[in-house]
Amino acid sequence: LGGPDPLDYISMYANQGDESKDISPHWHYVSFGLSDLHGDGRVHEVSSSDTPSGFGFELTFRLRKEPDETGPPTWPAAVMQGLAKYVFQSGNVLCDGDHVSWHCPLDNSESRIEHMLMMEDPQLGTVATPFGPVTFIQIVGVCAEELKAAQQWNGRSFVALMQRVPGAGGPWLVTNMRRGETVFELDPSIQDAVDQGIENEGSDLSGVSAKLCWSEEFPPVVQSAKESGSNTSVDTPSISHYESEEIKRTLKKGLLGSQPSSETEDNGLETQELAQTRALEAVHLQLNLEAGLLFPLVLRGRLKHGRHFTFKSSVDSAAVTLVVPSVIGAFANAEQPYAMQGSWLQILLTEDLISEMTVSMEELCTAEGLTLPKTYTWPQRKMAITLLPEEL
């Protein structure tokens, strides 16, 4: 409405909780403004009662009430305004199961709670309004280790695990900024449950940013992206603005970390003709350690479940996508397992090669005592992967 804040207002309520159900007394914050409050087009497009109101959701937050508090802290309102600003500027909605990397204690204290998961508010759910349905999405404060688990598996399933861990917030997942232990420390069996979930259901993490380069050299010669002066040491045609935007559109959903809207979309790549496809005889992929440590997850949580995974360059438009034969729209295939279009490389991995790689790279699950650079080779496949120190 012309003011500095995207939300019209935020209501704050005292909730007495229910100790018998492990629901702590807490402050309940509810936003107003992401949905259409007016219905006259001044903020959101006018919609009917059958289509989502505004962005189709409002934010809520439940903060554990400290015994000496007489009124609700105001910092959660600032967090909600920040999230709302992102939504208005990007047009991206927040859904049940999404996650937000905040990288800072939510209340600017020394707390371990510095990231957020999203779940449907257990009390408010979805309501019908004259301007369309509105779902109340609750912010859940989490530790870095918990965010990582949700990213690597999926948000909804991990939230369901958190709800059953005593001390983690109870069934309503009331955020306790003084919680000093992760759910894995509160209940060591949770890690096994996450691992089993990834094994059985796969991972929703479809891409990450990375420092990367590749070459057609085999046996491999280790060369950092900085030393090579570009992301590839093969004769690559320069990529046009259109091609760069097309790669971004193709990868956007996975890189945002959101739930795929359907299994069909998750199993396919929305490709268009970017450039002439060039087949490589061999490939040597080089990645920074942080990205490379994801390989065990990529192999067992993505590729074994028929899903693709992308390493997107953090410095330019280059990208490497690992695909399997069932991925729709890939330009890498059995005849040309290593294929390039512009600065987009696709690597086709067969079931037996995935099994070989899983065994070879098992040590990355712990990465203890790993000496860098570390190169893994599969000579019969003419493929190598090298993990490099972060500073290269």
Secondary structure, 3 states (H helix, E strand, C coil): CCCCCCCCEEEEEEECCEHHHCECCEEEEEEECCCCCCCCCCCCCCCCCCCCCCCCEEEEEEEECCCCCCCCCCHHHHHHHHHHHHHHHHCCCCCCCCEEECCCCCCCCCCCCCEEEEEECCCCCEEEECCEEEEEEEEEEECHHHHHHHHHCCHHHHHHHHHCCCCCCCCCCCECCCCCCCHHHHCCHHHHHHHHHHHHHCCCCCEEEECEEEECCCCCCCCCHHHHCCCECCCCCCCCHHHHHHHHHHHHHHHHCCCCCCHHHHCECCCCCCCCCEECCCEEEEEEHHHHCCHHHHHHHHHHHCCCEEEEECCCCCEEEEECCCCECCCCCCCCCEEEECCEEEEECCHHHHHHHHHHCHHHHCCCCCCCCEEEEEHHHCEEEEEECCCC
